[in-house]
Amino acid sequence: MLAATLDRLREGVLLCRADGSRLYTNPAAETLFRAHPLWSPGLGLALQDMLPPEALQKADAGGTWNDYVPFGEGRMLAARLSLCSEGGSHYLLLLQDPGLVRDDQDLLRRHAELNVRLTAAQEKLLQAEKMASIGQLAAGVAHEINNPIGYVHSNLGSLQEYLSSLFALIDAYERALRSPDPRAQLAEIDQTRERLDIDFISRDLPQLMTESREGIERVTRIVRDLKDFSRSDRDNSWKLADLHAGIDSTINIVWNELRYKATLEKRYGELPLVECLQSELNQVFMNLLLNAGQAIAERGVITVSTGQQGEEVWAEVADTGAGIPEEMLQRIFDPFFTTKPVGTGTGLGLSISYGIAAKHHGRIEVESKPGEGSRFRVVLPIRQPQD
């Protein structure tokens, strides 16, 4: 019964005398011995051929010896030699493949190392895709910044002229005050006011300052949105965030890509603060908005909607574009799969978005019909599970 049990083990078991003659060898050990370079059909394989000289000495002294031993070209086995009787008359040798002797702690350690490497690779890929998206939008973002900077620059030129006119009027008043007969200078002041069109300046100057302030605020907002979008969240800190603010900042970045081919409609519902990594969700919203814009050939409508259902919230991007064929719907989240022309898309946007949603214990739902458009809904829990 014991022999039958040992015969089924994947580990090699050998019971032998001190001179190396074998009393018992299970099938797994026989298979290992036949793979050893010193094995021969007539002589077999002696114990001394498999183990270093100190193995028997240490087993005699301490009862056991164990180490890794070379067993053929490029192969290492875990060996454990045990003394079975006093005086070194019988020994039990166990030979095991390293893959069978790694304990749970070793497996957990290696699993943790792989998870760290995988997480680092995912973060690098996510950051690379973010920067690639910003690079793709660079011309549009530059245009969005140049527009307000342009009219602020123009307004500063007008402001310089207005200041010169106002200083000229102030000089006229000062001359009138220094004159022996100030009333005689009133006619000159009236002529100066009319010539410099001070009434128009007094009406236009507040509007000019308001426009300039709005332009600077728009540039500041775009730069802030870019900064929030491009940061990598290296601290991996989950925070309560306003999804509407994240969607609006993302729209602010991609708007130049959408404004000429789509009308944007917002249908926001009441949302609570959501526990999330907001910059990563902004990447999802950007990918969905850009895909919606690229799906529209000439002119269409992009609708951004949000809402809450129980303990979940959702954000949806719908377009009136070309739609996705049914046979492709099963593959749109596969890495490097794209329906766009060669050189237009990387095929990573939706794959990364799917991974981000899964990381948030959420999901992305898709509805699409060719010729009618597509609808992508990101569903997220309001609070992340404690485990």
Number of C-alpha atoms within 10 A of each C-alpha: 6 6 10 9 9 16 17 11 13 15 20 22 21 21 19 19 15 15 12 15 14 17 12 13 18 20 18 19 22 15 11 18 21 14 13 18 12 15 16 11 7 6 8 14 20 16 18 13 13 17 19 13 10 10 19 21 14 16 19 21 11 10 17 19 19 16 13 16 16 15 18 14 9 6 12 15 19 19 21 20 23 22 22 18 12 9 9 18 13 19 24 18 21 17 21 20 17 14 10 10 12 11 10 9 9 11 12 12 11 12 12 12 12 12 12 12 12 12 12 12 12 15 15 13 14 21 19 13 19 24 16 13 18 19 12 12 18 15 13 18 22 12 13 19 19 14 14 20 17 13 16 20 14 13 17 15 11 16 17 11 14 20 13 13 19 18 12 16 20 13 13 18 18 12 15 18 13 10 12 10 10 13 11 11 18 14 10 16 19 13 13 17 17 12 10 18 14 16 10 11 19 12 10 14 16 11 12 18 15 10 16 21 13 13 21 16 13 18 18 13 16 20 15 13 20 17 12 18 25 20 13 17 16 7 6 9 11 15 13 15 15 15 22 17 12 21 20 15 22 25 21 17 22 22 21 17 19 22 12 12 17 23 14 15 13 12 11 13 14 9 17 15 14 20 19 23 19 23 20 26 21 25 25 24 25 24 22 23 27 18 19 27 27 19 20 20 12 11 15 19 19 25 18 22 17 20 16 17 11 7 9 16 22 21 22 22 21 22 28 23 26 18 19 20 13 12 8 12 13 9 14 20 20 15 14 14 17 19 14 13 7 8 6 10 14 15 17 20 27 22 17 22 25 21 18 21 18 14 14 22 14 20 19 20 12 15 14 20 16 12 12 13 21 22 21 20 19 22 23 23 20 22 17 15 8 4 3
